[in-house]
Amino acid sequence: MARGFWNIMGEIDYVGQKKAEYLYKVIILVSCLIGFAISCITKQFMYTGYAAMISTIVSLILVVPPWPWYKKNPLTWSSKPKKS
């Protein structure tokens, strides 16, 4: 069943891969910085860990599946040259 799901979803293109990479880096960085700031204010370092775990889960949900917004620039392959 999982194989059928991935066949329906398809694959992402190179531009989509760059977008996905940038998105997960921004999500994890921003949430860890916010978690670190909150943990400095409250003196509870576990908030940084919570922020890292939550941001990892959110970025996995947003980046791992080949969502349609990652497939907007498909590659155009050249046709096979004709033999004369």
PDB file with one MODEL, atoms N, CA, C and O in Angstrom:
MODEL        1
ATOM      1  N   MET A   1       0.821  -1.197   0.000  1.00  0.00           N
ATOM      2  CA  MET A   1       0.000   0.000   0.000  1.00  0.00           C
ATOM      3  C   MET A   1       0.862   1.256   0.000  1.00  0.00           C
ATOM      4  O   MET A   1       0.532   2.231  -0.675  1.00  0.00           O
ATOM      5  N   ALA A   2       1.945   1.244   0.737  1.00  0.00           N
ATOM      6  CA  ALA A   2       2.809   2.423   0.784  1.00  0.00           C
ATOM      7  C   ALA A   2       3.430   2.695  -0.576  1.00  0.00           C
ATOM      8  O   ALA A   2       3.593   3.852  -0.965  1.00  0.00           O
ATOM      9  N   ARG A   3       3.777   1.640  -1.301  1.00  0.00           N
ATOM     10  CA  ARG A   3       4.374   1.827  -2.621  1.00  0.00           C
ATOM     11  C   ARG A   3       3.389   2.507  -3.567  1.00  0.00           C
ATOM     12  O   ARG A   3       3.786   3.364  -4.357  1.00  0.00           O
ATOM     13  N   GLY A   4       2.122   2.140  -3.501  1.00  0.00           N
ATOM     14  CA  GLY A   4       1.104   2.774  -4.328  1.00  0.00           C
ATOM     15  C   GLY A   4       0.922   4.242  -3.990  1.00  0.00           C
ATOM     16  O   GLY A   4       0.704   5.064  -4.880  1.00  0.00           O
ATOM     17  N   PHE A   5       1.009   4.575  -2.708  1.00  0.00           N
ATOM     18  CA  PHE A   5       0.894   5.971  -2.276  1.00  0.00           C
ATOM     19  C   PHE A   5       2.016   6.808  -2.870  1.00  0.00           C
ATOM     20  O   PHE A   5       1.766   7.905  -3.370  1.00  0.00           O
ATOM     21  N   TRP A   6       3.251   6.310  -2.823  1.00  0.00           N
ATOM     22  CA  TRP A   6       4.378   7.083  -3.345  1.00  0.00           C
ATOM     23  C   TRP A   6       4.330   7.174  -4.861  1.00  0.00           C
ATOM     24  O   TRP A   6       4.798   8.163  -5.425  1.00  0.00           O
ATOM     25  N   ASN A   7       3.781   6.174  -5.538  1.00  0.00           N
ATOM     26  CA  ASN A   7       3.636   6.265  -6.987  1.00  0.00           C
ATOM     27  C   ASN A   7       2.636   7.346  -7.370  1.00  0.00           C
ATOM     28  O   ASN A   7       2.817   8.030  -8.377  1.00  0.00           O
ATOM     29  N   ILE A   8       1.584   7.506  -6.575  1.00  0.00           N
ATOM     30  CA  ILE A   8       0.598   8.552  -6.840  1.00  0.00           C
ATOM     31  C   ILE A   8       1.209   9.929  -6.605  1.00  0.00           C
ATOM     32  O   ILE A   8       0.991  10.854  -7.388  1.00  0.00           O
ATOM     33  N   MET A   9       1.972  10.061  -5.529  1.00  0.00           N
ATOM     34  CA  MET A   9       2.552  11.354  -5.172  1.00  0.00           C
ATOM     35  C   MET A   9       3.626  11.790  -6.163  1.00  0.00           C
ATOM     36  O   MET A   9       3.747  12.985  -6.433  1.00  0.00           O
ATOM     37  N   GLY A  10       4.401  10.877  -6.709  1.00  0.00           N
ATOM     38  CA  GLY A  10       5.437  11.227  -7.660  1.00  0.00           C
ATOM     39  C   GLY A  10       6.717  11.674  -6.980  1.00  0.00           C
ATOM     40  O   GLY A  10       6.931  11.416  -5.796  1.00  0.00           O
ATOM     41  N   GLU A  11       7.569  12.351  -7.745  1.00  0.00           N
ATOM     42  CA  GLU A  11       8.858  12.811  -7.250  1.00  0.00           C
ATOM     43  C   GLU A  11       8.946  14.321  -7.389  1.00  0.00           C
ATOM     44  O   GLU A  11       8.239  14.922  -8.198  1.00  0.00           O
ATOM     45  N   ILE A  12       9.824  14.934  -6.591  1.00  0.00           N
ATOM     46  CA  ILE A  12       9.991  16.378  -6.681  1.00  0.00           C
ATOM     47  C   ILE A  12      11.134  16.707  -7.636  1.00  0.00           C
ATOM     48  O   ILE A  12      12.011  15.877  -7.877  1.00  0.00           O
ATOM     49  N   ASP A  13      11.115  17.920  -8.175  1.00  0.00           N
ATOM     50  CA  ASP A  13      12.152  18.347  -9.101  1.00  0.00           C
ATOM     51  C   ASP A  13      13.310  18.997  -8.342  1.00  0.00           C
ATOM     52  O   ASP A  13      13.291  19.084  -7.114  1.00  0.00           O
ATOM     53  N   TYR A  14      14.316  19.452  -9.090  1.00  0.00           N
ATOM     54  CA  TYR A  14      15.511  20.021  -8.463  1.00  0.00           C
ATOM     55  C   TYR A  14      15.216  21.331  -7.738  1.00  0.00           C
ATOM     56  O   TYR A  14      15.769  21.580  -6.667  1.00  0.00           O
ATOM     57  N   VAL A  15      14.368  22.155  -8.298  1.00  0.00           N
ATOM     58  CA  VAL A  15      13.995  23.411  -7.633  1.00  0.00           C
ATOM     59  C   VAL A  15      13.228  23.098  -6.354  1.00  0.00           C
ATOM     60  O   VAL A  15      13.428  23.756  -5.333  1.00  0.00           O
ATOM     61  N   GLY A  16      12.360  22.107  -6.403  1.00  0.00           N
ATOM     62  CA  GLY A  16      11.630  21.682  -5.214  1.00  0.00           C
ATOM     63  C   GLY A  16      12.552  21.134  -4.139  1.00  0.00           C
ATOM     64  O   GLY A  16      12.306  21.328  -2.949  1.00  0.00           O
ATOM     65  N   GLN A  17      13.618  20.448  -4.554  1.00  0.00           N
ATOM     66  CA  GLN A  17      14.591  19.942  -3.582  1.00  0.00           C
ATOM     67  C   GLN A  17      15.293  21.090  -2.863  1.00  0.00           C
ATOM     68  O   GLN A  17      15.510  21.031  -1.652  1.00  0.00           O
ATOM     69  N   LYS A  18      15.645  22.129  -3.609  1.00  0.00           N
ATOM     70  CA  LYS A  18      16.285  23.289  -2.974  1.00  0.00           C
ATOM     71  C   LYS A  18      15.327  23.985  -2.019  1.00  0.00           C
ATOM     72  O   LYS A  18      15.725  24.409  -0.934  1.00  0.00           O
ATOM     73  N   LYS A  19      14.052  24.105  -2.426  1.00  0.00           N
ATOM     74  CA  LYS A  19      13.050  24.719  -1.549  1.00  0.00           C
ATOM     75  C   LYS A  19      12.870  23.905  -0.275  1.00  0.00           C
ATOM     76  O   LYS A  19      12.792  24.466   0.818  1.00  0.00           O
ATOM     77  N   ALA A  20      12.804  22.587  -0.414  1.00  0.00           N
ATOM     78  CA  ALA A  20      12.624  21.713   0.746  1.00  0.00           C
ATOM     79  C   ALA A  20      13.817  21.807   1.691  1.00  0.00           C
ATOM     80  O   ALA A  20      13.646  21.844   2.910  1.00  0.00           O
ATOM     81  N   GLU A  21      15.021  21.845   1.132  1.00  0.00           N
ATOM     82  CA  GLU A  21      16.219  21.956   1.967  1.00  0.00           C
ATOM     83  C   GLU A  21      16.243  23.283   2.714  1.00  0.00           C
ATOM     84  O   GLU A  21      16.546  23.323   3.907  1.00  0.00           O
ATOM     85  N   TYR A  22      15.926  24.357   2.022  1.00  0.00           N
ATOM     86  CA  TYR A  22      15.897  25.673   2.663  1.00  0.00           C
ATOM     87  C   TYR A  22      14.821  25.723   3.749  1.00  0.00           C
ATOM     88  O   TYR A  22      15.044  26.279   4.825  1.00  0.00           O
ATOM     89  N   LEU A  23      13.660  25.142   3.464  1.00  0.00           N
ATOM     90  CA  LEU A  23      12.551  25.163   4.413  1.00  0.00           C
ATOM     91  C   LEU A  23      12.892  24.430   5.705  1.00  0.00           C
ATOM     92  O   LEU A  23      12.630  24.943   6.793  1.00  0.00           O
ATOM     93  N   TYR A  24      13.476  23.235   5.597  1.00  0.00           N
ATOM     94  CA  TYR A  24      13.769  22.511   6.834  1.00  0.00           C
ATOM     95  C   TYR A  24      14.858  23.203   7.637  1.00  0.00           C
ATOM     96  O   TYR A  24      14.821  23.182   8.867  1.00  0.00           O
ATOM     97  N   LYS A  25      15.830  23.817   6.964  1.00  0.00           N
ATOM     98  CA  LYS A  25      16.876  24.539   7.695  1.00  0.00           C
ATOM     99  C   LYS A  25      16.302  25.747   8.433  1.00  0.00           C
ATOM    100  O   LYS A  25      16.659  26.002   9.584  1.00  0.00           O
ATOM    101  N   VAL A  26      15.419  26.483   7.776  1.00  0.00           N
ATOM    102  CA  VAL A  26      14.816  27.661   8.408  1.00  0.00           C
ATOM    103  C   VAL A  26      13.929  27.253   9.579  1.00  0.00           C
ATOM    104  O   VAL A  26      13.986  27.869  10.643  1.00  0.00           O
ATOM    105  N   ILE A  27      13.113  26.223   9.389  1.00  0.00           N
ATOM    106  CA  ILE A  27      12.214  25.781  10.464  1.00  0.00           C
ATOM    107  C   ILE A  27      13.010  25.376  11.697  1.00  0.00           C
ATOM    108  O   ILE A  27      12.703  25.813  12.806  1.00  0.00           O
ATOM    109  N   ILE A  28      14.019  24.552  11.511  1.00  0.00           N
ATOM    110  CA  ILE A  28      14.788  24.065  12.655  1.00  0.00           C
ATOM    111  C   ILE A  28      15.582  25.188  13.302  1.00  0.00           C
ATOM    112  O   ILE A  28      15.626  25.280  14.529  1.00  0.00           O
ATOM    113  N   LEU A  29      16.210  26.042  12.506  1.00  0.00           N
ATOM    114  CA  LEU A  29      17.018  27.126  13.065  1.00  0.00           C
ATOM    115  C   LEU A  29      16.169  28.114  13.859  1.00  0.00           C
ATOM    116  O   LEU A  29      16.509  28.462  14.990  1.00  0.00           O
ATOM    117  N   VAL A  30      15.067  28.564  13.268  1.00  0.00           N
ATOM    118  CA  VAL A  30      14.229  29.563  13.939  1.00  0.00           C
ATOM    119  C   VAL A  30      13.619  28.998  15.218  1.00  0.00           C
ATOM    120  O   VAL A  30      13.631  29.660  16.256  1.00  0.00           O
ATOM    121  N   SER A  31      13.093  27.795  15.153  1.00  0.00           N
ATOM    122  CA  SER A  31      12.464  27.249  16.358  1.00  0.00           C
ATOM    123  C   SER A  31      13.484  26.936  17.442  1.00  0.00           C
ATOM    124  O   SER A  31      13.180  27.081  18.626  1.00  0.00           O
ATOM    125  N   CYS A  32      14.675  26.514  17.071  1.00  0.00           N
ATOM    126  CA  CYS A  32      15.705  26.272  18.093  1.00  0.00           C
ATOM    127  C   CYS A  32      16.177  27.581  18.718  1.00  0.00           C
ATOM    128  O   CYS A  32      16.443  27.627  19.919  1.00  0.00           O
ATOM    129  N   LEU A  33      16.283  28.635  17.930  1.00  0.00           N
ATOM    130  CA  LEU A  33      16.647  29.935  18.501  1.00  0.00           C
ATOM    131  C   LEU A  33      15.566  30.440  19.449  1.00  0.00           C
ATOM    132  O   LEU A  33      15.869  30.965  20.521  1.00  0.00           O
ATOM    133  N   ILE A  34      14.314  30.280  19.057  1.00  0.00           N
ATOM    134  CA  ILE A  34      13.212  30.682  19.941  1.00  0.00           C
ATOM    135  C   ILE A  34      13.215  29.823  21.204  1.00  0.00           C
ATOM    136  O   ILE A  34      13.057  30.342  22.309  1.00  0.00           O
ATOM    137  N   GLY A  35      13.395  28.521  21.045  1.00  0.00           N
ATOM    138  CA  GLY A  35      13.456  27.641  22.209  1.00  0.00           C
ATOM    139  C   GLY A  35      14.622  27.970  23.122  1.00  0.00           C
ATOM    140  O   GLY A  35      14.491  27.903  24.344  1.00  0.00           O
ATOM    141  N   PHE A  36      15.772  28.327  22.539  1.00  0.00           N
ATOM    142  CA  PHE A  36      16.932  28.699  23.349  1.00  0.00           C
ATOM    143  C   PHE A  36      16.668  29.996  24.105  1.00  0.00           C
ATOM    144  O   PHE A  36      17.031  30.124  25.274  1.00  0.00           O
ATOM    145  N   ALA A  37      16.033  30.958  23.434  1.00  0.00           N
ATOM    146  CA  ALA A  37      15.713  32.223  24.111  1.00  0.00           C
ATOM    147  C   ALA A  37      14.742  31.986  25.269  1.00  0.00           C
ATOM    148  O   ALA A  37      14.915  32.540  26.354  1.00  0.00           O
ATOM    149  N   ILE A  38      13.733  31.169  25.033  1.00  0.00           N
ATOM    150  CA  ILE A  38      12.773  30.868  26.100  1.00  0.00           C
ATOM    151  C   ILE A  38      13.459  30.121  27.239  1.00  0.00           C
ATOM    152  O   ILE A  38      13.178  30.376  28.410  1.00  0.00           O
ATOM    153  N   SER A  39      14.355  29.203  26.897  1.00  0.00           N
ATOM    154  CA  SER A  39      15.040  28.460  27.957  1.00  0.00           C
ATOM    155  C   SER A  39      16.000  29.346  28.740  1.00  0.00           C
ATOM    156  O   SER A  39      16.225  29.103  29.925  1.00  0.00           O
ATOM    157  N   CYS A  40      16.568  30.360  28.111  1.00  0.00           N
ATOM    158  CA  CYS A  40      17.423  31.304  28.849  1.00  0.00           C
ATOM    159  C   CYS A  40      16.585  32.159  29.799  1.00  0.00           C
ATOM    160  O   CYS A  40      17.009  32.451  30.918  1.00  0.00           O
ATOM    161  N   ILE A  41      15.413  32.553  29.356  1.00  0.00           N
ATOM    162  CA  ILE A  41      14.547  33.385  30.201  1.00  0.00           C
ATOM    163  C   ILE A  41      14.012  32.579  31.383  1.00  0.00           C
ATOM    164  O   ILE A  41      14.012  33.063  32.515  1.00  0.00           O
ATOM    165  N   THR A  42      13.558  31.356  31.125  1.00  0.00           N
ATOM    166  CA  THR A  42      12.942  30.548  32.184  1.00  0.00           C
ATOM    167  C   THR A  42      13.948  29.686  32.943  1.00  0.00           C
ATOM    168  O   THR A  42      13.596  29.069  33.948  1.00  0.00           O
ATOM    169  N   LYS A  43      15.195  29.637  32.475  1.00  0.00           N
ATOM    170  CA  LYS A  43      16.254  28.813  33.083  1.00  0.00           C
ATOM    171  C   LYS A  43      15.912  27.320  33.048  1.00  0.00           C
ATOM    172  O   LYS A  43      16.296  26.567  33.942  1.00  0.00           O
ATOM    173  N   GLN A  44      15.201  26.910  32.028  1.00  0.00           N
ATOM    174  CA  GLN A  44      14.847  25.505  31.817  1.00  0.00           C
ATOM    175  C   GLN A  44      15.360  25.089  30.432  1.00  0.00           C
ATOM    176  O   GLN A  44      14.734  25.391  29.416  1.00  0.00           O
ATOM    177  N   PHE A  45      16.497  24.398  30.403  1.00  0.00           N
ATOM    178  CA  PHE A  45      17.113  24.035  29.129  1.00  0.00           C
ATOM    179  C   PHE A  45      16.276  23.039  28.327  1.00  0.00           C
ATOM    180  O   PHE A  45      16.465  22.908  27.118  1.00  0.00           O
ATOM    181  N   MET A  46      15.364  22.343  28.981  1.00  0.00           N
ATOM    182  CA  MET A  46      14.563  21.348  28.264  1.00  0.00           C
ATOM    183  C   MET A  46      13.698  21.981  27.176  1.00  0.00           C
ATOM    184  O   MET A  46      13.296  21.287  26.242  1.00  0.00           O
ATOM    185  N   TYR A  47      13.403  23.274  27.270  1.00  0.00           N
ATOM    186  CA  TYR A  47      12.611  23.934  26.230  1.00  0.00           C
ATOM    187  C   TYR A  47      13.356  23.969  24.897  1.00  0.00           C
ATOM    188  O   TYR A  47      12.730  23.928  23.838  1.00  0.00           O
ATOM    189  N   THR A  48      14.674  24.043  24.942  1.00  0.00           N
ATOM    190  CA  THR A  48      15.451  23.972  23.707  1.00  0.00           C
ATOM    191  C   THR A  48      15.295  22.594  23.070  1.00  0.00           C
ATOM    192  O   THR A  48      15.135  22.481  21.855  1.00  0.00           O
ATOM    193  N   GLY A  49      15.340  21.562  23.881  1.00  0.00           N
ATOM    194  CA  GLY A  49      15.137  20.204  23.366  1.00  0.00           C
ATOM    195  C   GLY A  49      13.747  19.997  22.813  1.00  0.00           C
ATOM    196  O   GLY A  49      13.572  19.371  21.767  1.00  0.00           O
ATOM    197  N   TYR A  50      12.751  20.526  23.517  1.00  0.00           N
ATOM    198  CA  TYR A  50      11.378  20.428  23.017  1.00  0.00           C
ATOM    199  C   TYR A  50      11.239  21.147  21.676  1.00  0.00           C
ATOM    200  O   TYR A  50      10.611  20.632  20.751  1.00  0.00           O
ATOM    201  N   ALA A  51      11.822  22.326  21.577  1.00  0.00           N
ATOM    202  CA  ALA A  51      11.748  23.080  20.322  1.00  0.00           C
ATOM    203  C   ALA A  51      12.432  22.323  19.194  1.00  0.00           C
ATOM    204  O   ALA A  51      11.933  22.302  18.069  1.00  0.00           O
ATOM    205  N   ALA A  52      13.571  21.699  19.485  1.00  0.00           N
ATOM    206  CA  ALA A  52      14.277  20.926  18.460  1.00  0.00           C
ATOM    207  C   ALA A  52      13.449  19.723  18.014  1.00  0.00           C
ATOM    208  O   ALA A  52      13.374  19.428  16.822  1.00  0.00           O
ATOM    209  N   MET A  53      12.832  19.035  18.961  1.00  0.00           N
ATOM    210  CA  MET A  53      12.014  17.866  18.609  1.00  0.00           C
ATOM    211  C   MET A  53      10.780  18.267  17.804  1.00  0.00           C
ATOM    212  O   MET A  53      10.463  17.636  16.796  1.00  0.00           O
ATOM    213  N   ILE A  54      10.094  19.303  18.242  1.00  0.00           N
ATOM    214  CA  ILE A  54       8.887  19.743  17.538  1.00  0.00           C
ATOM    215  C   ILE A  54       9.231  20.247  16.141  1.00  0.00           C
ATOM    216  O   ILE A  54       8.524  19.945  15.181  1.00  0.00           O
ATOM    217  N   SER A  55      10.317  21.015  16.023  1.00  0.00           N
ATOM    218  CA  SER A  55      10.691  21.530  14.707  1.00  0.00           C
ATOM    219  C   SER A  55      11.118  20.409  13.772  1.00  0.00           C
ATOM    220  O   SER A  55      10.878  20.489  12.567  1.00  0.00           O
ATOM    221  N   THR A  56      11.739  19.379  14.297  1.00  0.00           N
ATOM    222  CA  THR A  56      12.111  18.238  13.462  1.00  0.00           C
ATOM    223  C   THR A  56      10.871  17.523  12.944  1.00  0.00           C
ATOM    224  O   THR A  56      10.815  17.147  11.773  1.00  0.00           O
ATOM    225  N   ILE A  57       9.891  17.334  13.793  1.00  0.00           N
ATOM    226  CA  ILE A  57       8.651  16.671  13.370  1.00  0.00           C
ATOM    227  C   ILE A  57       7.911  17.515  12.336  1.00  0.00           C
ATOM    228  O   ILE A  57       7.427  16.989  11.334  1.00  0.00           O
ATOM    229  N   VAL A  58       7.824  18.821  12.577  1.00  0.00           N
ATOM    230  CA  VAL A  58       7.139  19.712  11.626  1.00  0.00           C
ATOM    231  C   VAL A  58       7.866  19.725  10.286  1.00  0.00           C
ATOM    232  O   VAL A  58       7.230  19.658   9.234  1.00  0.00           O
ATOM    233  N   SER A  59       9.197  19.810  10.320  1.00  0.00           N
ATOM    234  CA  SER A  59       9.936  19.834   9.058  1.00  0.00           C
ATOM    235  C   SER A  59       9.838  18.495   8.330  1.00  0.00           C
ATOM    236  O   SER A  59       9.814  18.470   7.099  1.00  0.00           O
ATOM    237  N   LEU A  60       9.783  17.390   9.057  1.00  0.00           N
ATOM    238  CA  LEU A  60       9.582  16.095   8.403  1.00  0.00           C
ATOM    239  C   LEU A  60       8.238  16.039   7.688  1.00  0.00           C
ATOM    240  O   LEU A  60       8.143  15.530   6.571  1.00  0.00           O
ATOM    241  N   ILE A  61       7.208  16.558   8.330  1.00  0.00           N
ATOM    242  CA  ILE A  61       5.874  16.554   7.718  1.00  0.00           C
ATOM    243  C   ILE A  61       5.840  17.450   6.479  1.00  0.00           C
ATOM    244  O   ILE A  61       5.180  17.120   5.493  1.00  0.00           O
ATOM    245  N   LEU A  62       6.543  18.574   6.525  1.00  0.00           N
ATOM    246  CA  LEU A  62       6.506  19.516   5.408  1.00  0.00           C
ATOM    247  C   LEU A  62       7.487  19.187   4.287  1.00  0.00           C
ATOM    248  O   LEU A  62       7.284  19.615   3.151  1.00  0.00           O
ATOM    249  N   VAL A  63       8.539  18.439   4.583  1.00  0.00           N
ATOM    250  CA  VAL A  63       9.596  18.259   3.594  1.00  0.00           C
ATOM    251  C   VAL A  63       9.634  16.854   2.992  1.00  0.00           C
ATOM    252  O   VAL A  63       9.893  16.718   1.796  1.00  0.00           O
ATOM    253  N   VAL A  64       9.389  15.821   3.768  1.00  0.00           N
ATOM    254  CA  VAL A  64       9.581  14.459   3.267  1.00  0.00           C
ATOM    255  C   VAL A  64       8.578  14.058   2.185  1.00  0.00           C
ATOM    256  O   VAL A  64       9.009  13.547   1.152  1.00  0.00           O
ATOM    257  N   PRO A  65       7.270  14.258   2.356  1.00  0.00           N
ATOM    258  CA  PRO A  65       6.367  13.877   1.260  1.00  0.00           C
ATOM    259  C   PRO A  65       6.552  14.800   0.050  1.00  0.00           C
ATOM    260  O   PRO A  65       6.808  15.993   0.216  1.00  0.00           O
ATOM    261  N   PRO A  66       6.427  14.261  -1.145  1.00  0.00           N
ATOM    262  CA  PRO A  66       6.566  15.091  -2.339  1.00  0.00           C
ATOM    263  C   PRO A  66       5.294  15.906  -2.600  1.00  0.00           C
ATOM    264  O   PRO A  66       4.507  15.564  -3.482  1.00  0.00           O
ATOM    265  N   TRP A  67       5.101  16.956  -1.852  1.00  0.00           N
ATOM    266  CA  TRP A  67       3.911  17.798  -1.989  1.00  0.00           C
ATOM    267  C   TRP A  67       3.901  18.468  -3.364  1.00  0.00           C
ATOM    268  O   TRP A  67       4.959  18.633  -3.970  1.00  0.00           O
ATOM    269  N   PRO A  68       2.722  18.859  -3.869  1.00  0.00           N
ATOM    270  CA  PRO A  68       2.632  19.458  -5.207  1.00  0.00           C
ATOM    271  C   PRO A  68       3.449  20.738  -5.378  1.00  0.00           C
ATOM    272  O   PRO A  68       3.898  21.027  -6.487  1.00  0.00           O
ATOM    273  N   TRP A  69       3.654  21.511  -4.311  1.00  0.00           N
ATOM    274  CA  TRP A  69       4.408  22.753  -4.478  1.00  0.00           C
ATOM    275  C   TRP A  69       5.896  22.496  -4.683  1.00  0.00           C
ATOM    276  O   TRP A  69       6.643  23.438  -4.950  1.00  0.00           O
ATOM    277  N   TYR A  70       6.344  21.259  -4.567  1.00  0.00           N
ATOM    278  CA  TYR A  70       7.730  20.906  -4.876  1.00  0.00           C
ATOM    279  C   TYR A  70       7.881  20.371  -6.295  1.00  0.00           C
ATOM    280  O   TYR A  70       8.993  20.048  -6.714  1.00  0.00           O
ATOM    281  N   LYS A  71       6.783  20.271  -7.043  1.00  0.00           N
ATOM    282  CA  LYS A  71       6.825  19.674  -8.381  1.00  0.00           C
ATOM    283  C   LYS A  71       6.394  20.664  -9.465  1.00  0.00           C
ATOM    284  O   LYS A  71       5.792  20.265 -10.461  1.00  0.00           O
ATOM    285  N   LYS A  72       6.695  21.935  -9.280  1.00  0.00           N
ATOM    286  CA  LYS A  72       6.229  22.944 -10.232  1.00  0.00           C
ATOM    287  C   LYS A  72       7.175  23.159 -11.411  1.00  0.00           C
ATOM    288  O   LYS A  72       6.785  23.794 -12.391  1.00  0.00           O
ATOM    289  N   ASN A  73       8.391  22.657 -11.346  1.00  0.00           N
ATOM    290  CA  ASN A  73       9.376  22.859 -12.412  1.00  0.00           C
ATOM    291  C   ASN A  73       9.923  21.519 -12.897  1.00  0.00           C
ATOM    292  O   ASN A  73      11.077  21.190 -12.621  1.00  0.00           O
ATOM    293  N   PRO A  74       9.112  20.740 -13.615  1.00  0.00           N
ATOM    294  CA  PRO A  74       9.594  19.425 -14.056  1.00  0.00           C
ATOM    295  C   PRO A  74      10.684  19.559 -15.120  1.00  0.00           C
ATOM    296  O   PRO A  74      10.739  20.538 -15.864  1.00  0.00           O
ATOM    297  N   LEU A  75      11.533  18.563 -15.165  1.00  0.00           N
ATOM    298  CA  LEU A  75      12.577  18.545 -16.183  1.00  0.00           C
ATOM    299  C   LEU A  75      11.970  18.195 -17.533  1.00  0.00           C
ATOM    300  O   LEU A  75      11.093  17.336 -17.623  1.00  0.00           O
ATOM    301  N   THR A  76      12.436  18.859 -18.574  1.00  0.00           N
ATOM    302  CA  THR A  76      12.016  18.500 -19.924  1.00  0.00           C
ATOM    303  C   THR A  76      13.179  17.759 -20.572  1.00  0.00           C
ATOM    304  O   THR A  76      14.258  18.317 -20.771  1.00  0.00           O
ATOM    305  N   TRP A  77      12.943  16.524 -20.889  1.00  0.00           N
ATOM    306  CA  TRP A  77      13.979  15.694 -21.480  1.00  0.00           C
ATOM    307  C   TRP A  77      13.966  15.880 -22.988  1.00  0.00           C
ATOM    308  O   TRP A  77      12.906  16.034 -23.595  1.00  0.00           O
ATOM    309  N   SER A  78      15.133  15.866 -23.579  1.00  0.00           N
ATOM    310  CA  SER A  78      15.197  15.973 -25.034  1.00  0.00           C
ATOM    311  C   SER A  78      14.801  14.633 -25.638  1.00  0.00           C
ATOM    312  O   SER A  78      15.011  13.573 -25.049  1.00  0.00           O
ATOM    313  N   SER A  79      14.227  14.714 -26.822  1.00  0.00           N
ATOM    314  CA  SER A  79      13.780  13.487 -27.475  1.00  0.00           C
ATOM    315  C   SER A  79      14.973  12.750 -28.077  1.00  0.00           C
ATOM    316  O   SER A  79      16.046  13.320 -28.278  1.00  0.00           O
ATOM    317  N   LYS A  80      14.757  11.495 -28.353  1.00  0.00           N
ATOM    318  CA  LYS A  80      15.802  10.661 -28.923  1.00  0.00           C
ATOM    319  C   LYS A  80      16.067  11.105 -30.365  1.00  0.00           C
ATOM    320  O   LYS A  80      15.126  11.295 -31.136  1.00  0.00           O
ATOM    321  N   PRO A  81      17.334  11.270 -30.728  1.00  0.00           N
ATOM    322  CA  PRO A  81      17.598  11.677 -32.119  1.00  0.00           C
ATOM    323  C   PRO A  81      17.215  10.564 -33.099  1.00  0.00           C
ATOM    324  O   PRO A  81      17.405   9.377 -32.834  1.00  0.00           O
ATOM    325  N   LYS A  82      16.670  10.991 -34.235  1.00  0.00           N
ATOM    326  CA  LYS A  82      16.253  10.021 -35.251  1.00  0.00           C
ATOM    327  C   LYS A  82      17.467   9.533 -36.033  1.00  0.00           C
ATOM    328  O   LYS A  82      18.350  10.311 -36.396  1.00  0.00           O
ATOM    329  N   LYS A  83      17.488   8.248 -36.278  1.00  0.00           N
ATOM    330  CA  LYS A  83      18.562   7.675 -37.097  1.00  0.00           C
ATOM    331  C   LYS A  83      18.186   7.832 -38.564  1.00  0.00           C
ATOM    332  O   LYS A  83      17.061   7.538 -38.970  1.00  0.00           O
ATOM    333  N   SER A  84      19.160   8.305 -39.359  1.00  0.00           N
ATOM    334  CA  SER A  84      18.846   8.460 -40.776  1.00  0.00           C
ATOM    335  C   SER A  84      19.580   7.473 -41.631  1.00  0.00           C
ATOM    336  O   SER A  84      19.421   7.476 -42.852  1.00  0.00           O
TER     337      SER A  84
ENDMDL
END
